[in-house]
Amino acid sequence: MKILKLTLALCCAAIFLASCSTLKKMPSSAEMQAINDSIVAEGFQLYYSERAHWIATDIMLEKCNMANVGGGVTYKPDANTLAVVFFDRNNKNCVLEYRASTLNSEASVIDSIRPISEEEMALWHRNSSLIEKAISKYGDKMLFASKSFGSPNLDIIEINDHLIRIYFLQGTVKPDLIPFGNDYSIDFDENLEPVAFRKYHNSLIAIPTKDSGEEVRMTVHSHLPDNPFITPTDICNFLLYRPADMDSFSVLSTSYNCMFTFSLDQQLILIEKRK
């Protein structure tokens, strides 16, 4: 039987930080529920996008000659489907398309050559412009780990008809780690102009999922007062890198002196007030 272990060092550090913080008044139960539900929904949206791109890239590397691959886009052709499309070097034709359901494990791959649609081309031009603006305005504020640890991942999420959000997440090639931290987002208004930048954590928090060869079943890290809640990036990277038997993680909020726990089984955030 696997021994249940907790990352005690992180927990102790978090408790110390909590004791030094200025507490805020917690939102009402209804407000807190709405905030956490929104975080969970956006966390899953980000995860589905990142996971689809991961799988599609692996398939593309297996099936395609990289010398013939150019740009590409990830988008939602309908409410419950993600499509990842890779272009040729001339950005004229689609060389591979991967589609995945967000409701179940159904997925399909089309590797026959077809012309890029007008919608896909418009999205590619839009996304290229957004990324250029984001990096030009905020690139010097974003720090990531060395390439030996892992490159950052980029996802463009349409929050609503008036707001597009680019996420930059820390990835890792290291085994048995969940890379919390080194995560940022930039919001764009309906005119596709950057209007807000957010840094979610102060630094990289690389949490091991094994301790002395045994699997850790839960992790804890702390958030400072300017970022009191679990974040969509926390949820996304937890889902991407967690071991199969780990179904929750916790964040100690130093603003509200409480523990937020994301439960995968329940797909919600639980709140435990601390004395």
For each residue, the residues with C-beta under 8 A, 3 or more apart:
1:
2: 214 215 217 245
3: 214
4: 217 218
5: 211 214 215 216 217
6: 11 216 217 218 219 220
7: 10 11 207 208 211 216 218 219 220
8: 11 12
9: 12 13
10: 7 13 14 205 207 219 220 221 222
11: 6 7 8 14 15 220 252
12: 8 9 15 16
13: 9 10 16 17 222
14: 10 11 17 18 220 221 222 252 254
15: 11 12 18 19 252
16: 12 13 19 20
17: 13 14 20 21 222 224 252 254
18: 14 15 21 222 252 253 254 257 274
19: 15 16
20: 16 17 254
21: 17 18 224 225 254 255 257
22: 225 255
23: 255 256 257
24: 225 228 255 256
25:
26: 32 256 258
27: 31 32 35
28: 31 32
29: 32 33
30: 33 34
31: 27 28 34 35
32: 26 27 28 29 35 36 271
33: 29 30 36 37
34: 30 31 37 38
35: 27 31 32 38 39 229
36: 32 33 39 40 229 230 260 268 269 271
37: 33 34 40 41 268
38: 34 35 41 42
39: 35 36 42 43 229 230 231 232 235 269
40: 36 37 43 44 235 262 267 268 269
41: 37 38 44 45
42: 38 39 45 46 157 159 232
43: 39 40 46 47 230 231 232 233 234 235 236 239 262
44: 40 41 47 48 102 235 239 267
45: 41 42 48 49 157 232
46: 42 43 49 50 155 157 167 169 232 233 235 236
47: 43 44 50 51 235 236 239 240
48: 44 45 51 52 82 100 102
49: 45 46 52 53 74 82 155 156 157
50: 46 47 53 54 153 155 169 236 240
51: 47 48 54 55 100 239 240
52: 48 49 55 56 74 82 84 98 100
53: 49 50 56 57 74 84 153 155
54: 50 51 57 58 240
55: 51 52 58 59 98 100 107
56: 52 53 59 60 74 84 86 96 98
57: 53 54 60 61 84
58: 54 55 61 62
59: 55 56 62 63 96 98 109
60: 56 57 63 64 69 86 95 96 98
61: 57 58 64 66
62: 58 59
63: 59 60 96 109 111
64: 60 61 68 69 86 95 96 111
65: 68 69
66: 61 69
67: 89
68: 64 65 88 89 95
69: 60 64 65 66 72 86 87 88 89 95
70: 86 87 88 89 90 91
71: 86 87 91 124 128
72: 69 84 85 86 87 124
73: 84 85 120 123 124 127
74: 49 52 53 56 82 83 84 85 155 156
75: 82 83 85 119 120 123
76: 79 81 82 83 158
77: 81 83 99
78: 81
79: 76
80: 101 102 103
81: 76 77 78 99 100 101 102
82: 48 49 52 74 75 76 99 100 102
83: 74 75 76 77 97 98 99
84: 52 53 56 57 72 73 74 97 98 99
85: 72 73 74 75 94 96 97 98 116 120
86: 56 60 64 69 70 71 72 94 95 96 97
87: 69 70 71 72 91 92 93 94 95 116 124
88: 68 69 70 91 92 93 94 95 113
89: 67 68 69 70
90: 70 93
91: 70 71 87 88 116 121 124
92: 87 88 115 116
93: 87 88 90 113 114 115 116
94: 85 86 87 88 97 113 114 115 116 120
95: 60 64 68 69 86 87 88 111 113
96: 56 59 60 63 64 85 86 109 110 111
97: 83 84 85 86 94 109 110 111
98: 52 55 56 59 60 83 84 85 107 108 109
99: 77 81 82 83 84 107 108 110
100: 48 51 52 55 81 82 106 107
101: 80 81 104 105 106 107
102: 44 48 80 81 82
103: 80 106
104: 101
105: 101
106: 100 101 103
107: 55 98 99 100 101
108: 98 99
109: 59 63 96 97 98
110: 96 97 99 114
111: 63 64 95 96 97
112:
113: 88 93 94 95
114: 93 94 110
115: 92 93 94
116: 85 87 91 92 93 94 120 121 124
117: 120 121
118: 121 122
119: 75 122 123
120: 73 75 85 94 116 117 123 124
121: 91 116 117 118 124 125
122: 118 119 125 126
123: 73 75 119 120 126 127
124: 71 72 73 87 91 116 120 121 127 128
125: 121 122 128 129
126: 122 123 129 130 192
127: 73 123 124 130 131 156
128: 71 124 125 131 132
129: 125 126 132 133 192
130: 126 127 133 134 156 164 166 188 192
131: 127 128 134 135 154 166
132: 128 129 135 136
133: 129 130 136 137 188 192 193 194
134: 130 131 137 138 139 166 186 194
135: 131 132 138 139
136: 132 133 139
137: 133 134 186 194 197
138: 134 135 141 142 184 186 194 197
139: 134 135 136 142
140:
141: 138 184 197 199
142: 138 139 152 168 184
143: 182
144: 151 152 168 170 182
145: 149 150 170 172 179 182 204
146: 149
147: 150 151
148: 173
149: 145 146 172 173 174 179 206
150: 145 147 170 171 172 173 174 179
151: 144 147 171
152: 142 144 168 169 170 171 182
153: 50 53 168 169 170 171
154: 131 166 167 168 169
155: 46 49 50 53 74 166 167 169
156: 49 74 127 130 164 165 166 167
157: 42 45 46 49 164 165 166 167
158: 76 163 164 165
159: 42 163 164 165 187
160: 163
161: 190
162: 189 190
163: 158 159 160 187 188 189 190
164: 130 156 157 158 159 187 188 192
165: 156 157 158 159 185 186 187 188
166: 130 131 134 154 155 156 157 185 186 188
167: 46 154 155 156 157 183 184 185 232 233 236
168: 142 144 152 153 154 183 184 185
169: 46 50 152 153 154 155 182 183 233 236 237
170: 144 145 150 152 153 179 181 182 183 204 237
171: 150 151 152 153 179
172: 145 149 150 177 179 206 241
173: 148 149 150
174: 149 150 177 206
175:
176: 208 209 210 243
177: 172 174 206 207 208 209 241
178: 206 207 209 219 237 238 241 242 249
179: 145 149 150 170 171 172 182 204 205 206 237 241
180: 183 201 204 205 206 207 221 233 234 237 238
181: 170 200 201 202 203 204 205 206
182: 143 144 145 152 169 170 179 201 203 204
183: 167 168 169 170 180 199 200 201 231 233 237
184: 138 141 142 167 168 197 198 199 200
185: 165 166 167 168 197 198 200 233
186: 134 137 138 165 166 194 196 197 198
187: 159 163 164 165 194 195 196 197 198
188: 130 133 163 164 165 166 192 193 194 195
189: 162 163 192 193 195
190: 161 162 163
191:
192: 126 129 130 133 164 188 189
193: 133 188 189
194: 133 134 137 138 186 187 188 197
195: 187 188 189
196: 186 187
197: 137 138 141 184 185 186 187 194
198: 184 185 186 187
199: 141 183 184 202
200: 181 183 184 185 227 231 233 234
201: 180 181 182 183 204 205 223 227 231
202: 181 199 224
203: 181 182
204: 145 170 179 180 181 182 201
205: 10 179 180 181 201 221
206: 149 172 174 177 178 179 180 181
207: 7 10 177 178 180 219 221
208: 7 176 177 211 216
209: 176 177 178 215 216 219 241 242 243 246
210: 176 213 214 215 216
211: 5 7 208 214 216
212:
213: 210
214: 2 3 5 210 211
215: 2 5 209 210 243 245 246
216: 5 6 7 208 209 210 211 219 243 246
217: 2 4 5 6 245 246
218: 4 6 7 246 248 249 250
219: 6 7 10 178 207 209 216 246 249 250
220: 6 7 10 11 14 249 250 251 252 259
221: 10 14 180 205 207 251 252
222: 10 13 14 17 18 251 252 253 254
223: 201 227 228 229 230 251 252 253 254 255
224: 17 21 202 227 254
225: 21 22 24 228 254 255
226:
227: 200 201 223 224 231
228: 24 223 225 253 254 255 256
229: 35 36 39 223 251 253 260
230: 36 39 43 223 234 235 251 260 262 269
231: 39 43 183 200 201 227 234 235
232: 39 42 43 45 46 167 235 236
233: 43 46 167 169 180 183 185 200 236 237
234: 43 180 200 230 231 237 238 249 251 262
235: 39 40 43 44 46 47 230 231 232 238 239 262
236: 43 46 47 50 167 169 232 233 239 240
237: 169 170 178 179 180 183 233 234 240 241
238: 178 180 234 235 241 242 249 262
239: 43 44 47 51 235 236 242 264
240: 47 50 51 54 236 237
241: 172 177 178 179 209 237 238
242: 178 209 238 239 246 247 249
243: 176 209 215 216 246
244:
245: 2 215 217
246: 209 215 216 217 218 219 242 243 249
247: 242 263 264 265
248: 218 261 262 263 264 265
249: 178 218 219 220 234 238 242 246 261 262
250: 218 219 220 259 260 261 262
251: 220 221 222 223 229 230 234 259 260 261 262
252: 11 14 15 17 18 220 221 222 223 258 259 260
253: 18 222 223 228 229 256 257 258 259 260
254: 14 17 18 20 21 222 223 224 225 228 257
255: 21 22 23 24 223 225 228
256: 23 24 26 228 253
257: 18 21 23 253 254 273 274
258: 26 252 253 271 272 273 274
259: 220 250 251 252 253 271 272 274
260: 36 229 230 250 251 252 253 269 270 271
261: 248 249 250 251 269 270 271 272
262: 40 43 230 234 235 238 248 249 250 251 268 269 270
263: 247 248 266 267 268 269 270
264: 239 247 248 267
265: 247 248
266: 263 270
267: 40 44 263 264
268: 36 37 40 262 263
269: 36 39 40 230 260 261 262 263
270: 260 261 262 263 266
271: 32 36 258 259 260 261
272: 258 259 261
273: 257 258
274: 18 257 258 259
275:
